[in-house]
Amino acid sequence: MITNRDEPDIARLLDRVQEMPLATALIDRLEHSSEQFVIARDRAGLEWSVDNQIKGAANRARLKLFTPDERSDLVVLFAYKPSQISWSHDRYAYGAWEVSVTASTAPDTDEIDAWLRFQVSGFHPEHRPQSLVRMLSYDVPE
């Protein structure tokens, strides 16, 4: 479930990204999950965290959906963890799922679920999605 769905800023953001088929499918999976997801405010694209614990600590795994400025033919789901240092803007990247904007087929819900399991696990290597790529040829917005 998306725990902050009813907040006006979040509701507007979710409405705005509905034009992307992958965003629509992701939002549907988030809303119907038994896990609690929190949509981030004031971030480029659509970004969320999951409200669970990994080995007694808050799960820092984040997923961000965006279209690269340099690659308008792609929608990217980027997996990262923010720095543990409060003043740092560094991110530790785990990889991304690149989906062609021109793809005529609906997004693969099994692959979406794999990415959400990967996030819920805190990006545990045993839950790594098959579609994860590690080399990115574009900038990831904050």
C-alpha positions as CSV (number, residue, x, y, z in Angstrom):
1,M,0.0,0.0,0.0
2,I,1.1,3.6,-0.5
3,T,0.8,5.1,2.9
4,N,0.9,8.7,1.9
5,R,-1.3,8.4,-1.2
6,D,-3.9,10.8,0.1
7,E,-1.6,13.7,0.7
8,P,-2.4,16.4,-1.9
9,D,1.2,16.7,-3.3
10,I,1.6,13.0,-3.6
11,A,-1.9,12.5,-5.2
12,R,-0.9,15.2,-7.8
13,L,2.4,13.5,-8.5
14,L,0.8,10.1,-9.0
15,D,-1.8,11.5,-11.3
16,R,0.9,13.3,-13.4
17,V,3.0,10.1,-14.0
18,Q,0.0,8.0,-15.1
19,E,0.8,8.7,-18.7
20,M,3.7,6.3,-18.5
21,P,2.6,2.6,-18.8
22,L,5.3,1.4,-16.5
23,A,4.4,4.1,-13.9
24,T,0.8,3.0,-14.0
25,A,1.7,-0.6,-13.5
26,L,4.1,0.2,-10.7
27,I,1.6,2.3,-8.8
28,D,-1.0,-0.4,-9.1
29,R,1.5,-3.0,-7.7
30,L,2.5,-0.6,-4.9
31,E,-1.1,0.1,-3.9
32,H,-2.1,-3.6,-3.8
33,S,1.0,-4.7,-1.9
34,S,0.9,-5.8,1.7
35,E,4.1,-3.8,2.2
36,Q,4.0,-0.1,3.1
37,F,5.5,2.1,0.5
38,V,6.2,5.9,0.9
39,I,6.3,8.2,-2.1
40,A,9.1,10.8,-1.8
41,R,8.3,14.5,-2.2
42,D,10.4,17.0,-4.1
43,R,12.3,14.4,-6.1
44,A,12.8,14.2,-9.9
45,G,10.6,11.5,-11.3
46,L,8.7,9.1,-9.1
47,E,10.6,7.8,-6.1
48,W,9.6,5.7,-3.2
49,S,10.9,3.8,-0.1
50,V,9.5,0.8,1.7
51,D,8.7,1.0,5.4
52,N,10.2,-2.2,6.7
53,Q,13.2,-3.4,8.7
54,I,16.3,-5.2,7.5
55,K,18.3,-6.9,10.3
56,G,16.7,-4.5,12.9
57,A,17.4,-1.3,10.9
58,A,15.3,0.8,8.6
59,N,15.4,-0.4,5.0
60,R,17.3,2.3,3.0
61,A,16.5,0.8,-0.5
62,R,15.0,3.3,-2.9
63,L,13.5,2.9,-6.3
64,K,13.2,5.9,-8.7
65,L,11.3,5.9,-12.0
66,F,12.4,8.6,-14.5
67,T,13.1,9.4,-18.1
68,P,16.7,10.4,-18.7
69,D,17.2,13.9,-20.3
70,E,19.6,12.3,-22.7
71,R,17.4,9.3,-23.7
72,S,13.8,10.2,-24.2
73,D,13.3,6.7,-25.7
74,L,13.7,5.1,-22.2
75,V,11.9,4.9,-18.9
76,V,14.3,3.8,-16.1
77,L,13.7,2.2,-12.8
78,F,16.8,3.0,-10.7
79,A,17.8,1.2,-7.5
80,Y,19.9,2.9,-5.0
81,K,20.5,3.5,-1.3
82,P,21.1,7.0,0.0
83,S,24.2,7.8,2.1
84,Q,24.1,7.0,5.8
85,I,25.8,10.4,6.4
86,S,23.0,13.0,6.9
87,W,24.7,15.8,5.1
88,S,25.8,13.8,2.1
89,H,24.0,13.6,-1.3
90,D,25.9,10.5,-2.4
91,R,24.0,7.5,-3.5
92,Y,25.1,3.9,-3.8
93,A,23.7,2.5,-7.1
94,Y,22.6,-1.1,-7.4
95,G,21.6,-0.8,-11.1
96,A,18.5,-0.1,-13.2
97,W,15.8,-1.6,-15.4
98,E,15.6,0.1,-18.7
99,V,12.2,-0.1,-20.5
100,S,11.7,1.3,-24.0
101,V,9.1,4.0,-24.2
102,T,8.1,2.7,-27.7
103,A,7.4,-0.8,-26.4
104,S,3.9,-1.7,-27.4
105,T,3.4,-4.4,-24.8
106,A,2.3,-3.8,-21.3
107,P,5.0,-3.9,-18.6
108,D,5.8,-7.3,-17.2
109,T,4.1,-7.6,-13.8
110,D,6.3,-10.5,-12.8
111,E,9.4,-8.3,-13.4
112,I,7.7,-5.4,-11.5
113,D,7.1,-7.8,-8.6
114,A,10.7,-9.0,-8.8
115,W,11.9,-5.4,-8.4
116,L,9.6,-4.7,-5.5
117,R,10.8,-7.9,-3.8
118,F,14.4,-6.8,-4.4
119,Q,13.6,-3.4,-2.7
120,V,11.7,-5.0,0.2
121,S,14.8,-7.3,0.8
122,G,17.0,-4.3,1.0
123,F,18.6,-5.2,-2.4
124,H,19.7,-8.7,-1.2
125,P,21.7,-10.4,-4.0
126,E,19.5,-13.4,-3.9
127,H,16.5,-11.2,-5.0
128,R,18.3,-9.5,-7.9
129,P,15.9,-9.0,-10.8
130,Q,16.9,-10.5,-14.2
131,S,16.4,-7.2,-15.9
132,L,18.9,-5.3,-13.7
133,V,21.7,-3.6,-15.7
134,R,24.7,-2.0,-14.0
135,M,26.1,0.3,-16.7
136,L,24.2,3.5,-17.3
137,S,25.0,5.9,-20.1
138,Y,23.0,8.9,-18.7
139,D,22.7,11.0,-15.6
140,V,20.3,10.0,-12.8
141,P,18.4,13.0,-11.5
142,E,18.2,13.7,-7.8
